């Protein structure tokens, strides 16, 4: 099993612990889309307490990658909703799961079918 496959399995287990049903094919596509950042301890997680990081998620993922055109306020509300869905006591908010949940929330799975 490759390191990436191990991480995908870890992300799937983490989702199950949070009570989130997982589409493994889509989770794999999101994880692969993140490239080498999944191997970096800092880059592989999202800090919900860091407003500038949440803004980067909006700018770089929701707007640039997914093509969302909602207001900044609505996108920030969606990001914070995912933060709470993943749990405030969860210190490992993995970026792959975070992006997976945002893409599902916005119905943008097709972005990964290119």
Beta strands, then each sheet from edge to edge (+ up, - down):
end
